[in-house]
Amino acid sequence: MKVLCVGAGLANASLIHFLNQKKFQQEEIFFDVIDKRKHIGGNCYTEVDEETDVTIHKYGPHIFNTNSEIAWEFINAYLTMHPFTNRVKASTPKGIFSMPINLHTINQLYGKSMNVAEAVEFMDKITAPYRTNDPKNFEDTMLSHLGRDLYKEFIYGYTKKQWGVEPSELPAAVAKRLPFRLNYNDNYYNKKYQGIPEEGYTALFEKIFSDKNVHLSLDTTYDDYMASDYDSIIYTGTIDQFFNFEFGRLSYRTVYWERNISNGIFQGNAVINYTTEDKPFTRINEPFFFEPWKNDLPKSNSVYFTEFSKLTDLEDEPYYPIRRTEDLNRLNLYEKKAKLEKYSKFIFHGRLGSYRYLDMDMVIEASARLAEKIKTHSH
Ligand SMILES: Cc1cc2nc3c(=O)[nH]c(=O)nc-3n(C[C@H](O)[C@H](O)[C@H](O)COP(=O)(O)OP(=O)(O)OC[C@H]3O[C@@H](n4cnc5c(N)ncnc54)[C@H](O)[C@@H]3O)c2cc1C
C-alpha cells in the first residue's frame, strides 16, 4: 500500500506511528511525506536558539497537556518529557496579576483577603445583574461568570486583540475554554499529564520520518498530479485551499512574533499576558522558563517573543479557525464535496484538514482512530 502524506506535522507523524504498529502489520505500507515548509514538525517545530542556547518553539510555546493515556504513551515513546506547569501572569495598568482568574486574582483586584466562602458570596453579588440562563454570546457568558470589573480588566481587551472582533460577536462556546477558579490553583491546565520535552518536539518527527518505509520531501507543495501514484492521500493542509477556495475562504486568525534579546532575564516567567488594549500585543513568552530542568542561573542574554494577532491574509499561516456561522456553512460544502467518489482516496486530517482547533493530544487521538479505520477498510 502506498500512502501520500501531505504535511510533515503531528497529524501525519502520529498516523504513521499508529499504522506501523505491530497489530496492523499484515501489509507493508510505504509513506511519501511532503511538506511545503523547509522543516519537519509543522507547528510543533522546535530548534535551539544559537544566540542563547535555549530551545525555542518557532510557532509559539507548545505545552503538552492531556488526560489521554494514548497520547501520553505516544509522546513518551519518542521524547523525554519533563513536568511543566504553566503559571501565566497578567499585566494590566493596575499591576501584575495571577492567571487564570482565581481567588488570588480576585483578592488582588479588589484589595481584599476573602476566603473561599466569602468569595463565593462576593462573586454571587457582583454577577447578579448579568446572570442569564441563555447567554447569547461570549461577552454575556463571561459577564455572568465574572461581573464587569474582572471581565474588563482581564478578558475584554485580550479577547478583542486575539480575535479582532468585539467579544459580543463571538459565540458563547468560546468562553468554555477559559478556566475560572475560586481557589489558589494557578495551573493554566486541568489535565493529568503536563510536560515539555527535554530535546524539543522536532526529535519526535526525526525519529518517525527516519523509518525505512518513509520517504520525506521538504519544500514540496502538493499538486493534483501527485495523487495518481497512491492508494490513499492523507491531506493535512487547509481544506478550502485544496478545493481552490471554490465556496469561499474559511477564516482564520494568525499570530506572529517579534524576537527580542534582553541583557539578562527579561520578564522572569514563561508567559505574561497583556490583557488590556493599551498594549497592541497579547502576550510575551520567554523560552528560558520553559526549560526549568536545565538550570536556574540567569543567562547573560535571554531571548523573548512578543506575540501579536491578526486576521489571516493569503500569505499568512492560518492558526486559529474562527468558525463563525458563515465559515461552518462553507466547511459543510467542502466536506460534502470531499465525499464525492472522485475524492474517495483522500482523507482530510489534522488541524487544517478538519478546520478545528486541535491540541496536540487531540490530533494524536484522531490519528489513532483514523489508523483503525484505514486498516479495517483495507482488509
Ligand atoms: C500558536 C499555537 C500554539 C499552540 N500551543 C499548543 C500547546 O501549548 N499545546 C498543544 O497541545 N497544542 C498546541 N497547539 C496546537 C498544535 O500546534 C497542533 O495540535 C498541531 O500542530 C497540529 O498538527 P497538524 O499536523 O494537524 O498541523 P500542522 O502542525 O499545521 O502541520 C500541517 C503541515 O502541513 C503542511 N502543508 C499544508 N498545506 C500543504 C500543502 N498544500 N502541501 C504541502 N504541505 C502542506 C504545513 O506546512 C504544515 O507543516 C498550538 C497551536 C498554535 C497555532
The ligand as an ORCA input file, in Angstrom:
! r2SCAN-3c Opt
* xyz 0 1
  C       0.293     29.351     18.371
  C      -0.074     27.926     18.693
  C       0.200     27.415     19.960
  C      -0.161     26.102     20.276
  N       0.117     25.627     21.527
  C      -0.235     24.362     21.852
  C       0.019     23.852     23.172
  O       0.558     24.538     24.042
  N      -0.387     22.572     23.428
  C      -0.999     21.783     22.488
  O      -1.337     20.626     22.791
  N      -1.228     22.233     21.236
  C      -0.858     23.495     20.889
  N      -1.085     23.964     19.620
  C      -1.721     23.061     18.614
  C      -0.675     22.237     17.808
  O       0.186     23.113     17.124
  C      -1.447     21.349     16.818
  O      -2.248     20.440     17.536
  C      -0.552     20.531     15.861
  O       0.494     21.285     15.318
  C      -1.445     20.008     14.739
  O      -0.701     19.226     13.838
  P      -1.157     19.108     12.313
  O      -0.230     18.128     11.689
  O      -2.606     18.878     12.230
  O      -0.965     20.572     11.691
  P       0.340     21.434     11.408
  O       1.305     21.368     12.527
  O      -0.152     22.771     10.982
  O       1.004     20.704     10.152
  C       0.474     20.767      8.854
  C       1.640     20.783      7.867
  O       1.112     20.684      6.533
  C       1.891     21.487      5.690
  N       1.087     21.806      4.498
  C      -0.103     22.484      4.467
  N      -0.565     22.567      3.203
  C       0.338     21.923      2.413
  C       0.408     21.671      1.006
  N      -0.543     22.095      0.161
  N       1.493     20.978      0.531
  C       2.470     20.550      1.384
  N       2.441     20.764      2.706
  C       1.393     21.426      3.229
  C       2.210     22.706      6.532
  O       3.364     23.371      6.041
  C       2.435     22.081      7.919
  O       3.802     21.796      8.155
  C      -0.779     25.275     19.295
  C      -1.055     25.809     18.029
  C      -0.725     27.110     17.730
  C      -1.065     27.652     16.374
*
